[in-house]
Amino acid sequence: MLVVEYRGRTIEPQSYLSDGDQWHPKAILLTHEDGSVRTLPIVAHVDITFATEHEANAHAVEMTKKWIDERS
């Protein structure tokens, strides 16, 4: 599994096969604060799907980076 470090946080793509043969983007955002690890699932809208796991994971990483940027 690809793990991406971004602005002091860890992004773990975990896209999954949804209805039929489409991949739904999902990532887990890990933050390290005060000696503990916090996790936050970042999931794309149900209408956003991709034909391959690679494409879905790439989208999951980008949407998680955007989420981080909007809150930093």
Biopython code that builds the backbone (N, CA, C, O; Angstrom):
import numpy as np
from Bio.PDB.StructureBuilder import StructureBuilder

atoms = [
    (1, "MET", "N", (0.837, -1.177, 0.000)),
    (1, "MET", "CA", (0.000, 0.000, 0.000)),
    (1, "MET", "C", (0.887, 1.248, 0.000)),
    (1, "MET", "O", (1.870, 1.323, 0.736)),
    (2, "LEU", "N", (0.534, 2.197, -0.814)),
    (2, "LEU", "CA", (1.233, 3.464, -0.903)),
    (2, "LEU", "C", (0.906, 4.304, 0.332)),
    (2, "LEU", "O", (-0.260, 4.460, 0.692)),
    (3, "VAL", "N", (1.925, 4.834, 0.966)),
    (3, "VAL", "CA", (1.731, 5.748, 2.084)),
    (3, "VAL", "C", (2.407, 7.054, 1.704)),
    (3, "VAL", "O", (3.546, 7.058, 1.237)),
    (4, "VAL", "N", (1.703, 8.165, 1.906)),
    (4, "VAL", "CA", (2.204, 9.469, 1.511)),
    (4, "VAL", "C", (2.365, 10.339, 2.748)),
    (4, "VAL", "O", (1.446, 10.450, 3.559)),
    (5, "GLU", "N", (3.532, 10.956, 2.891)),
    (5, "GLU", "CA", (3.760, 11.941, 3.940)),
    (5, "GLU", "C", (3.480, 13.315, 3.345)),
    (5, "GLU", "O", (3.975, 13.642, 2.267)),
    (6, "TYR", "N", (2.682, 14.122, 4.054)),
    (6, "TYR", "CA", (2.324, 15.445, 3.542)),
    (6, "TYR", "C", (2.115, 16.406, 4.698)),
    (6, "TYR", "O", (1.234, 16.207, 5.534)),
    (7, "ARG", "N", (2.928, 17.442, 4.736)),
    (7, "ARG", "CA", (2.826, 18.492, 5.743)),
    (7, "ARG", "C", (2.756, 17.935, 7.172)),
    (7, "ARG", "O", (1.946, 18.373, 7.988)),
    (8, "GLY", "N", (3.619, 16.970, 7.443)),
    (8, "GLY", "CA", (3.708, 16.414, 8.782)),
    (8, "GLY", "C", (2.634, 15.398, 9.122)),
    (8, "GLY", "O", (2.503, 14.991, 10.276)),
    (9, "ARG", "N", (1.876, 14.990, 8.136)),
    (9, "ARG", "CA", (0.809, 14.010, 8.343)),
    (9, "ARG", "C", (1.028, 12.813, 7.413)),
    (9, "ARG", "O", (1.786, 12.892, 6.446)),
    (10, "THR", "N", (0.363, 11.724, 7.719)),
    (10, "THR", "CA", (0.482, 10.513, 6.902)),
    (10, "THR", "C", (-0.870, 10.221, 6.256)),
    (10, "THR", "O", (-1.909, 10.244, 6.914)),
    (11, "ILE", "N", (-0.832, 9.947, 4.962)),
    (11, "ILE", "CA", (-2.045, 9.601, 4.210)),
    (11, "ILE", "C", (-1.906, 8.158, 3.751)),
    (11, "ILE", "O", (-0.946, 7.801, 3.068)),
    (12, "GLU", "N", (-2.871, 7.334, 4.131)),
    (12, "GLU", "CA", (-2.900, 5.931, 3.704)),
    (12, "GLU", "C", (-4.116, 5.709, 2.812)),
    (12, "GLU", "O", (-5.236, 5.621, 3.316)),
    (13, "PRO", "N", (-3.920, 5.615, 1.498)),
    (13, "PRO", "CA", (-5.046, 5.340, 0.610)),
    (13, "PRO", "C", (-5.643, 3.954, 0.898)),
    (13, "PRO", "O", (-4.916, 2.972, 1.055)),
    (14, "GLN", "N", (-6.949, 3.897, 0.963)),
    (14, "GLN", "CA", (-7.644, 2.627, 1.215)),
    (14, "GLN", "C", (-8.904, 2.544, 0.371)),
    (14, "GLN", "O", (-9.975, 2.197, 0.871)),
    (15, "SER", "N", (-8.774, 2.862, -0.900)),
    (15, "SER", "CA", (-9.935, 2.809, -1.785)),
    (15, "SER", "C", (-10.485, 1.394, -1.825)),
    (15, "SER", "O", (-9.763, 0.418, -1.621)),
    (16, "TYR", "N", (-11.774, 1.308, -2.092)),
    (16, "TYR", "CA", (-12.423, -0.005, -2.062)),
    (16, "TYR", "C", (-13.340, -0.186, -3.257)),
    (16, "TYR", "O", (-13.840, 0.778, -3.837)),
    (17, "LEU", "N", (-13.546, -1.437, -3.605)),
    (17, "LEU", "CA", (-14.410, -1.805, -4.721)),
    (17, "LEU", "C", (-15.853, -1.626, -4.283)),
    (17, "LEU", "O", (-16.305, -2.243, -3.318)),
    (18, "SER", "N", (-16.566, -0.777, -5.003)),
    (18, "SER", "CA", (-17.962, -0.527, -4.657)),
    (18, "SER", "C", (-18.863, -1.301, -5.618)),
    (18, "SER", "O", (-18.426, -2.267, -6.244)),
    (19, "ASP", "N", (-20.085, -0.885, -5.728)),
    (19, "ASP", "CA", (-21.053, -1.589, -6.579)),
    (19, "ASP", "C", (-20.463, -1.932, -7.936)),
    (19, "ASP", "O", (-19.932, -1.070, -8.636)),
    (20, "GLY", "N", (-20.562, -3.174, -8.287)),
    (20, "GLY", "CA", (-20.050, -3.604, -9.580)),
    (20, "GLY", "C", (-18.543, -3.633, -9.593)),
    (20, "GLY", "O", (-17.913, -4.262, -8.743)),
    (21, "ASP", "N", (-17.971, -2.952, -10.558)),
    (21, "ASP", "CA", (-16.523, -3.014, -10.735)),
    (21, "ASP", "C", (-15.870, -1.639, -10.624)),
    (21, "ASP", "O", (-14.825, -1.404, -11.230)),
    (22, "GLN", "N", (-16.459, -0.748, -9.872)),
    (22, "GLN", "CA", (-15.926, 0.601, -9.712)),
    (22, "GLN", "C", (-15.246, 0.768, -8.354)),
    (22, "GLN", "O", (-15.689, 0.205, -7.353)),
    (23, "TRP", "N", (-14.167, 1.546, -8.334)),
    (23, "TRP", "CA", (-13.407, 1.809, -7.117)),
    (23, "TRP", "C", (-13.813, 3.148, -6.528)),
    (23, "TRP", "O", (-13.918, 4.147, -7.240)),
    (24, "HIS", "N", (-14.041, 3.161, -5.217)),
    (24, "HIS", "CA", (-14.465, 4.354, -4.491)),
    (24, "HIS", "C", (-13.288, 4.892, -3.677)),
    (24, "HIS", "O", (-12.724, 4.161, -2.862)),
    (25, "PRO", "N", (-12.902, 6.169, -3.883)),
    (25, "PRO", "CA", (-11.751, 6.727, -3.181)),
    (25, "PRO", "C", (-11.974, 6.883, -1.678)),
    (25, "PRO", "O", (-13.009, 7.374, -1.228)),
    (26, "LYS", "N", (-10.973, 6.451, -0.924)),
    (26, "LYS", "CA", (-10.981, 6.601, 0.529)),
    (26, "LYS", "C", (-9.525, 6.638, 0.997)),
    (26, "LYS", "O", (-8.665, 5.944, 0.455)),
    (27, "ALA", "N", (-9.274, 7.457, 2.008)),
    (27, "ALA", "CA", (-7.945, 7.497, 2.616)),
    (27, "ALA", "C", (-8.105, 7.654, 4.125)),
    (27, "ALA", "O", (-9.115, 8.165, 4.609)),
    (28, "ILE", "N", (-7.106, 7.213, 4.840)),
    (28, "ILE", "CA", (-7.037, 7.435, 6.283)),
    (28, "ILE", "C", (-5.946, 8.473, 6.511)),
    (28, "ILE", "O", (-4.811, 8.306, 6.066)),
    (29, "LEU", "N", (-6.305, 9.544, 7.209)),
    (29, "LEU", "CA", (-5.362, 10.591, 7.556)),
    (29, "LEU", "C", (-4.887, 10.346, 8.980)),
    (29, "LEU", "O", (-5.694, 10.264, 9.907)),
    (30, "LEU", "N", (-3.576, 10.230, 9.149)),
    (30, "LEU", "CA", (-2.985, 10.005, 10.465)),
    (30, "LEU", "C", (-2.243, 11.259, 10.893)),
    (30, "LEU", "O", (-1.400, 11.776, 10.160)),
    (31, "THR", "N", (-2.564, 11.741, 12.082)),
    (31, "THR", "CA", (-1.839, 12.880, 12.639)),
    (31, "THR", "C", (-1.213, 12.439, 13.952)),
    (31, "THR", "O", (-1.786, 11.648, 14.702)),
    (32, "HIS", "N", (-0.039, 12.965, 14.208)),
    (32, "HIS", "CA", (0.697, 12.627, 15.424)),
    (32, "HIS", "C", (0.739, 13.876, 16.289)),
    (32, "HIS", "O", (1.412, 14.854, 15.963)),
    (33, "GLU", "N", (0.003, 13.827, 17.408)),
    (33, "GLU", "CA", (-0.071, 14.980, 18.300)),
    (33, "GLU", "C", (0.024, 14.525, 19.749)),
    (33, "GLU", "O", (-0.627, 13.563, 20.157)),
    (34, "ASP", "N", (0.837, 15.223, 20.511)),
    (34, "ASP", "CA", (0.953, 14.969, 21.946)),
    (34, "ASP", "C", (1.224, 13.506, 22.267)),
    (34, "ASP", "O", (0.682, 12.968, 23.233)),
    (35, "GLY", "N", (2.057, 12.865, 21.462)),
    (35, "GLY", "CA", (2.432, 11.484, 21.717)),
    (35, "GLY", "C", (1.388, 10.450, 21.323)),
    (35, "GLY", "O", (1.565, 9.263, 21.597)),
    (36, "SER", "N", (0.311, 10.875, 20.689)),
    (36, "SER", "CA", (-0.704, 9.917, 20.255)),
    (36, "SER", "C", (-0.948, 10.070, 18.758)),
    (36, "SER", "O", (-0.591, 11.077, 18.147)),
    (37, "VAL", "N", (-1.560, 9.051, 18.194)),
    (37, "VAL", "CA", (-1.901, 9.057, 16.770)),
    (37, "VAL", "C", (-3.410, 9.161, 16.649)),
    (37, "VAL", "O", (-4.158, 8.404, 17.267)),
    (38, "ARG", "N", (-3.836, 10.111, 15.842)),
    (38, "ARG", "CA", (-5.266, 10.265, 15.576)),
    (38, "ARG", "C", (-5.536, 9.882, 14.133)),
    (38, "ARG", "O", (-4.742, 10.188, 13.243)),
    (39, "THR", "N", (-6.648, 9.218, 13.905)),
    (39, "THR", "CA", (-7.007, 8.807, 12.549)),
    (39, "THR", "C", (-8.315, 9.466, 12.133)),
    (39, "THR", "O", (-9.220, 9.662, 12.945)),
    (40, "LEU", "N", (-8.392, 9.799, 10.860)),
    (40, "LEU", "CA", (-9.596, 10.401, 10.311)),
    (40, "LEU", "C", (-9.820, 9.831, 8.918)),
    (40, "LEU", "O", (-8.958, 9.982, 8.053)),
    (41, "PRO", "N", (-10.959, 9.177, 8.678)),
    (41, "PRO", "CA", (-11.243, 8.691, 7.328)),
    (41, "PRO", "C", (-11.678, 9.861, 6.434)),
    (41, "PRO", "O", (-12.485, 10.699, 6.837)),
    (42, "ILE", "N", (-11.140, 9.897, 5.241)),
    (42, "ILE", "CA", (-11.530, 10.885, 4.231)),
    (42, "ILE", "C", (-12.098, 10.079, 3.061)),
    (42, "ILE", "O", (-11.383, 9.315, 2.413)),
    (43, "VAL", "N", (-13.392, 10.263, 2.804)),
    (43, "VAL", "CA", (-14.084, 9.442, 1.806)),
    (43, "VAL", "C", (-14.733, 10.344, 0.761)),
    (43, "VAL", "O", (-15.376, 11.338, 1.099)),
    (44, "ALA", "N", (-14.561, 9.995, -0.490)),
    (44, "ALA", "CA", (-15.169, 10.757, -1.585)),
    (44, "ALA", "C", (-16.682, 10.571, -1.590)),
    (44, "ALA", "O", (-17.208, 9.591, -1.064)),
    (45, "HIS", "N", (-17.359, 11.527, -2.193)),
    (45, "HIS", "CA", (-18.805, 11.431, -2.371)),
    (45, "HIS", "C", (-19.141, 10.126, -3.089)),
    (45, "HIS", "O", (-18.370, 9.662, -3.928)),
    (46, "VAL", "N", (-20.255, 9.555, -2.770)),
    (46, "VAL", "CA", (-20.655, 8.244, -3.298)),
    (46, "VAL", "C", (-20.683, 8.201, -4.831)),
    (46, "VAL", "O", (-20.507, 7.136, -5.423)),
    (47, "ASP", "N", (-20.900, 9.342, -5.469)),
    (47, "ASP", "CA", (-20.967, 9.384, -6.933)),
    (47, "ASP", "C", (-19.599, 9.381, -7.612)),
    (47, "ASP", "O", (-19.517, 9.246, -8.833)),
    (48, "ILE", "N", (-18.521, 9.529, -6.832)),
    (48, "ILE", "CA", (-17.181, 9.585, -7.411)),
    (48, "ILE", "C", (-16.567, 8.191, -7.380)),
    (48, "ILE", "O", (-16.269, 7.655, -6.313)),
    (49, "THR", "N", (-16.384, 7.618, -8.553)),
    (49, "THR", "CA", (-15.786, 6.279, -8.661)),
    (49, "THR", "C", (-14.796, 6.265, -9.821)),
    (49, "THR", "O", (-14.811, 7.138, -10.690)),
    (50, "PHE", "N", (-13.937, 5.252, -9.808)),
    (50, "PHE", "CA", (-12.914, 5.106, -10.837)),
    (50, "PHE", "C", (-12.856, 3.652, -11.290)),
    (50, "PHE", "O", (-13.291, 2.743, -10.583)),
    (51, "ALA", "N", (-12.318, 3.459, -12.466)),
    (51, "ALA", "CA", (-12.229, 2.111, -13.039)),
    (51, "ALA", "C", (-11.140, 1.271, -12.384)),
    (51, "ALA", "O", (-11.230, 0.043, -12.369)),
    (52, "THR", "N", (-10.107, 1.924, -11.840)),
    (52, "THR", "CA", (-9.007, 1.167, -11.251)),
    (52, "THR", "C", (-8.733, 1.618, -9.815)),
    (52, "THR", "O", (-9.056, 2.740, -9.426)),
    (53, "GLU", "N", (-8.139, 0.731, -9.053)),
    (53, "GLU", "CA", (-7.756, 1.049, -7.683)),
    (53, "GLU", "C", (-6.697, 2.156, -7.671)),
    (53, "GLU", "O", (-6.731, 3.047, -6.823)),
    (54, "HIS", "N", (-5.773, 2.093, -8.604)),
    (54, "HIS", "CA", (-4.709, 3.104, -8.689)),
    (54, "HIS", "C", (-5.292, 4.507, -8.873)),
    (54, "HIS", "O", (-4.875, 5.445, -8.195)),
    (55, "GLU", "N", (-6.256, 4.652, -9.788)),
    (55, "GLU", "CA", (-6.882, 5.954, -10.022)),
    (55, "GLU", "C", (-7.631, 6.434, -8.776)),
    (55, "GLU", "O", (-7.558, 7.609, -8.414)),
    (56, "ALA", "N", (-8.341, 5.528, -8.135)),
    (56, "ALA", "CA", (-9.102, 5.889, -6.934)),
    (56, "ALA", "C", (-8.163, 6.303, -5.803)),
    (56, "ALA", "O", (-8.433, 7.275, -5.097)),
    (57, "ASN", "N", (-7.071, 5.578, -5.630)),
    (57, "ASN", "CA", (-6.109, 5.932, -4.590)),
    (57, "ASN", "C", (-5.451, 7.275, -4.874)),
    (57, "ASN", "O", (-5.242, 8.068, -3.956)),
    (58, "ALA", "N", (-5.124, 7.537, -6.129)),
    (58, "ALA", "CA", (-4.531, 8.831, -6.489)),
    (58, "ALA", "C", (-5.496, 9.963, -6.150)),
    (58, "ALA", "O", (-5.084, 10.996, -5.621)),
    (59, "HIS", "N", (-6.760, 9.774, -6.449)),
    (59, "HIS", "CA", (-7.771, 10.778, -6.127)),
    (59, "HIS", "C", (-7.908, 10.928, -4.610)),
    (59, "HIS", "O", (-8.037, 12.044, -4.105)),
    (60, "ALA", "N", (-7.879, 9.818, -3.892)),
    (60, "ALA", "CA", (-7.989, 9.857, -2.431)),
    (60, "ALA", "C", (-6.847, 10.664, -1.818)),
    (60, "ALA", "O", (-7.063, 11.437, -0.885)),
    (61, "VAL", "N", (-5.644, 10.487, -2.334)),
    (61, "VAL", "CA", (-4.491, 11.247, -1.827)),
    (61, "VAL", "C", (-4.685, 12.737, -2.110)),
    (61, "VAL", "O", (-4.458, 13.568, -1.230)),
    (62, "GLU", "N", (-5.100, 13.079, -3.326)),
    (62, "GLU", "CA", (-5.281, 14.485, -3.678)),
    (62, "GLU", "C", (-6.387, 15.142, -2.866)),
    (62, "GLU", "O", (-6.233, 16.283, -2.429)),
    (63, "MET", "N", (-7.504, 14.443, -2.653)),
    (63, "MET", "CA", (-8.586, 15.062, -1.875)),
    (63, "MET", "C", (-8.187, 15.210, -0.407)),
    (63, "MET", "O", (-8.643, 16.134, 0.267)),
    (64, "THR", "N", (-7.341, 14.308, 0.090)),
    (64, "THR", "CA", (-6.873, 14.419, 1.471)),
    (64, "THR", "C", (-5.883, 15.570, 1.607)),
    (64, "THR", "O", (-5.916, 16.298, 2.599)),
    (65, "LYS", "N", (-5.007, 15.743, 0.628)),
    (65, "LYS", "CA", (-4.097, 16.890, 0.639)),
    (65, "LYS", "C", (-4.894, 18.194, 0.632)),
    (65, "LYS", "O", (-4.559, 19.129, 1.360)),
    (66, "LYS", "N", (-5.936, 18.262, -0.178)),
    (66, "LYS", "CA", (-6.783, 19.447, -0.227)),
    (66, "LYS", "C", (-7.438, 19.690, 1.137)),
    (66, "LYS", "O", (-7.504, 20.827, 1.604)),
    (67, "TRP", "N", (-7.914, 18.632, 1.765)),
    (67, "TRP", "CA", (-8.535, 18.737, 3.090)),
    (67, "TRP", "C", (-7.538, 19.321, 4.077)),
    (67, "TRP", "O", (-7.886, 20.205, 4.860)),
    (68, "ILE", "N", (-6.301, 18.837, 4.046)),
    (68, "ILE", "CA", (-5.249, 19.338, 4.941)),
    (68, "ILE", "C", (-4.979, 20.818, 4.656)),
    (68, "ILE", "O", (-4.927, 21.630, 5.579)),
    (69, "ASP", "N", (-4.809, 21.164, 3.381)),
    (69, "ASP", "CA", (-4.492, 22.537, 3.007)),
    (69, "ASP", "C", (-5.579, 23.510, 3.448)),
    (69, "ASP", "O", (-5.280, 24.627, 3.873)),
    (70, "GLU", "N", (-6.828, 23.094, 3.349)),
    (70, "GLU", "CA", (-7.940, 23.974, 3.716)),
    (70, "GLU", "C", (-8.033, 24.205, 5.229)),
    (70, "GLU", "O", (-8.700, 25.137, 5.678)),
    (71, "ARG", "N", (-7.374, 23.365, 5.998)),
    (71, "ARG", "CA", (-7.461, 23.466, 7.450)),
    (71, "ARG", "C", (-6.144, 23.873, 8.115)),
    (71, "ARG", "O", (-6.045, 23.915, 9.341)),
    (72, "SER", "N", (-5.148, 24.169, 7.301)),
    (72, "SER", "CA", (-3.837, 24.549, 7.858)),
    (72, "SER", "C", (-3.662, 26.051, 7.874)),
    (72, "SER", "O", (-2.622, 26.547, 8.307)),
]
sb = StructureBuilder()
sb.init_structure("model")
sb.init_model(0)
sb.init_chain("A")
sb.init_seg("    ")
for serial, (resi, resn, name, xyz) in enumerate(atoms, 1):
    if name == "N":
        sb.init_residue(resn, " ", resi, " ")
    sb.init_atom(name, np.array(xyz, "f"), 0.0, 1.0, " ", f" {name:<3s}", serial, name[0])
structure = sb.get_structure()
